[in-house]
Amino acid sequence: MKVLITGGAGYIGSTIASALVDHGLVPVILDNLTTGRADYVRDRLFYRGCISDGALVDQIFAEHPDIYATIHCAGLIVVPESVLQPLRYYRENVAKTVQLVDHLLRNDCRRLVFSSSAACYGAASGEAVDEWSPTAPNSPYAQTKAMAESILSDLAAAGALSAISLRYFNPIGADPQMRTGLQIRNPSHVLGNLIRAWERGERFTITGIEWPTRDGSAIRDYVHIWDLAEAHVAAVREFDAVAGKANRVHQVINLGSGRGTTVRELLAAFEHVTGARLTLREDRPRPGDTAGSFSRNDLAQRLLGWRPKFTTEEGIRHSLEWRAIDGHLNLGAPA
């Protein structure tokens, strides 16, 4: 079985591709390498280009007419950047998704697994959320994910396609076999900031200390990237049972550990893994920040038979292991 992965040269997409291979499936990757890396698609079926390029998508399906489904991971993901460049995010994440879906339908590919985000919830209270919790996206990035989901829902209602939107919480870690990992050397997320502070001997900044959580710092749900990848394999294999074939359905599913971890708790886990002690600095929240939320993942267990296996500390350990390997290889990951 072949599966088209847009954005398959990025952190999440490349890990999903490895999981597909490990389960005997064949990934076909479409990526323009804006943030993805060419070495992540070495020895894989790869097409370099944009998801909006209809001629290229047509070529892919002409050469691989047996593609069963598409996993759509391509897009921009940095919340503060989206606040400063909203038009770019709407163009890349919404307009181009519409174009991609148009190309897929023209090629009669009507199974779509969408890389969505728990940012759709916009939870301000640090509470657990499930798939029926109200959405309240509070950044342009989050809006683009919610808008794409709405488009897929409308298309499913019209009978055009079936879709599963997987709302990711906070991916950490790397492929346990160290084939791929986070390709950006200076990510803006909390674990990236922890790693940089540790490497440089600098203070670690907690952005926001008065959130309505148990210790005042923001709360997140950290899910290991390999658990996330395994969920995509399950989504492909169980697609027709979950999202329908004759009766088109758009199904939203949370992907998270099911546990909330505050920034201070993540710091404690990081210090336990590294044996280091970091100096702290407290600051105001960044644009687009929220108190956060964590997942109820009962639906993923019921529909996909999926349960996360890796702990937060294992995610931290794999992130550090990958960073050391990647730095040693000096493959020129973008700064």
N, C-alpha and C positions, 0 to 999 in steps of 0.2 A: 504494500500500500504506500502511495506517495502522498506527501502533505506539503503544500506550499506554505512557506514561512516568510512573511514580509518583515524586514528588520532582523533577519536571521543571522546577521554578522555582529549584532550587538550583544550586550551582557545577557539579557534574558533570552532573546531569540536563539543565540548560539547554544545556550545551555539546553533549551528545549530541543534543538536539533540533535544534540548528543543523546538526550533521553530517548528520542524517537529511534535513533540508530540502535541504541542498546536494546530496544524492544522489537527490533526487526522491521521497523518502518523506514521509509526513505524520505528525508527532507529535501525539498527543492527550494532554494533560498533566493529571495529578491531583496537587494539592499543597495542603496546608493553610496554607502561607506562614508556618509557625512560624519557619523559618530561610530559606526561599526568598523571592524578591522578585517583586512583581507586574510590575515593568517588564521582567523576563526573559521573561515570557509574553505580552507585548503583541503583538497581531496573530497569536496562535496559538490553536488550539483548547484552551481551558483550563477546568477545573472545580476550584473551590476546595472542599476538604473533605478528610476523613480517609480513608485506605485501608481502614479498618475499617467504613466506612459502606456497608453492603450496598445500600441503596436508591440511593445515588449511583452506585455501580459499575454497578448494573443500568441506571440512566438512561444512563450513558455508552455501554454496549453497545447499548441500544435505539436511541440516536441515531447510533451508529457500529458497526453490525453487521459491518462489513468489517475490524475490527481484526484484524491478523494475529498479533501477539505482544505480550507485555508486557515492558518493561524496568523492573525494580523497583529504584529508587534511593532510595526514601524510608527514612529512619532517622536515628538519632543516631550521631555518629562520634567524639566526643572521649574519648580513653582515660582521662585523669585524672578527668574528670567521671563516667565510668562506674564508676570505683573508689569514688567518693563516693556515687553514686546508682544502685546496681546494679538495683534494682527498676524504676526508670524505664526503664532500657535494655532489660531483659527484656520489659517491657510494650510498648514502642514497636517494638523490633526483632524480637521473636519472636512475642509474642501477636498483634500486629496483622498480621504477615506471614501467620500461620495464617488469620486472618480474611480477608485479601485473597485468598489462594489459594482459599479456599472460595468467595468471590464469583466469582473467575475461572472456576473449574470449573463453577459453576452456569450461567455464560454461555458455556460450551464454548470458553473460551480456554485452550488447553493447551500453549502455547509460552511459556516464561518464561526471560528472561535476568536473572540475579540479580547485583546489585551486592555482591560479597563482598569479602574483604580478605586480604592476605598476613599479617595479624596472626593468622590461623588457625594459621600455622606456629609462632609463638612461638619462633623460632630464637634461641638464646642464644649461638651461636658465631660469628655474623657470616658464615656460609657461604652459598653459592648453594643455592637450593632449587628443586625441580621439583614437578610435581603429585603425585608419588608419595612425596615427603618426608613424614615423620610430622607430624601436626598436634599442637600443644600450646598452645592459647590460654591466655594468662596474664593476661587482664583481662576484666572483664564484657563490655566491647565486643567483644573477640575471641570470647568464648564465644557471644555472640548470633549472630555471623556463622557460626560453626561449627555451632551448633544449627539455624539456618535451612537450611544446606546439608544437614544430616542429614535434616531434614523433607522437603526436595525429593528427596533420594535415595530415601527410603522411598516417597514418592508415585510416583516414576518406576518403582520396582520393582513397585509395585502396579498399574501401567498407567494411572495417573490423569493424568499429564502428562509432558512432556519439559522438561528444564531445562539451561541452561548457566550455571554459576557462574563469573563472571569475578573472579578474585582480584587486586584492584588492589594495586600496591605504593604508591608515594608520588606522587600527582598534584601537578604544579606547572604554572605558566604560566596562560595565558588563551586564549580563542578568538583566533587570529591576526588575525581581522578586527575584534577588539575589540567584539563584540556582547555578550559576557558574560565574567565572570571571577569570582574569589573574592569572594563577597558579604559576608564577615565581615571587619570592619576590624581585628580583633585576634585572629587565629587562634593556636592554641597550638603549631603545628608549627614545625620548625626554620627554614624559610625565612621564615615570618611573624615570628619572633623576630629574625632577621637584618635584615629590612626595618625593623622598629621601632627597633632599636638604631641603624641607619644614619640614619634620619629624625630621631631625637631626640638624636643625639650621645652615646648611652649605651654602656655596655659590653655586649658580647654574651656570654651565658653558655653554656658548653658543659656540659651535664648528663651527667656520667659520663665519666671519663678513663682508666678501667682496664678497659675492655671488651677481649675477646680479638680485637682487630682490628689492622691494620697500624700504626695510630698511636694506639690507645687510645680514640679517640672512636667513638661508635656508627656503624654503617654502614647505609645505606638505598639503595633503588633508586628514583631519581626519574624518573618517566615524564611526559611532557608531556600535558596535559589533552586536547589535540587528537588526539594519537596514541590516547589512551584512547577518545575519542569515535569515532574511525574504527574501532576494534576492535569497538565495539557495532554499528556499521552492518554490518560483516562478519559478526558473530554472527547478526544478523537475517537477512541474505541467505543465509547458509550453514546456517541453523538445522536444517533437516530432514536435511541431509547429516551434520551433527555430532551432533545429539541424537536423531535418529530421529523418525519420525512414527507408523508402525504399531507399531514396537518402541520403547517409551518408554525414554529414557536420561537420566541426569544426568551431564553432562560438566563437569569442573573444568578451567579454563584460566587460567594465570598471565598477567597483563598487567604487564610491566615492561620497562625498557630493556635488561635483561640485563647491566647493569654496576653494581657496587657503588661508592657514593660515601660516604666518611666525612664526619662533620660538619666536620672540619678542611679536607677537600677541597672541600666545599660552600662554606665560608667563603672559600677561595682563589678559587673561581669567581666568587663574589659580588663580591669585591674587584676582580677583573679586569673584570667587567662595569661596575661603578660607578666604578672608579678611586679608590675610597676605601680607607682603612686603618682597621679597627675595633680597638678595645681589647677584650681578652679577659678573661673571668673563668671560673674552673673551679669546678664544684659537683657535688654528689651527684646520682645519677639521680632522676628523678621517679617517683611511684608508677605502676607499669605499664610503665615503660621496659624495653627489652631491648637487647642488643647489635645486634639487627636481622639482616637478611638481604637478599639480592638474588636476582633471578629468573633461572632458565633459561627462556627463552621459545620454545624450539624447537617446543613443541606448538601455540602460537598461530600460528607461521609455517606449520606443516604443515596444521592444520585450518582456519584462517581466512585464510591467505595474508597475514597481518599482520606487518609489521615497523615498529618505531618509527622515525620520521624526524627528530625534533627532538632537539637536544642539551640537556644540563642548562643550559648558559649561555643558550640560546635560551629555555628555560623561565623562568629568572631574569629575562631581559630583558622577556619578555611579561608576567610578573607585575608588574614595576615600571611598565611602560607602562599596564597596566590600572589599577593603583592611582592613577596620576596622572590618568587620564581619569575614573575613578570619583569621585575627590575633587573634580575640577573640576565634574563634573555635579551633585555634591551631592545624590545621589538618596536619601539617608537610609538607607544600608545599616546594619543593626544592629551595634552596637558589641560 
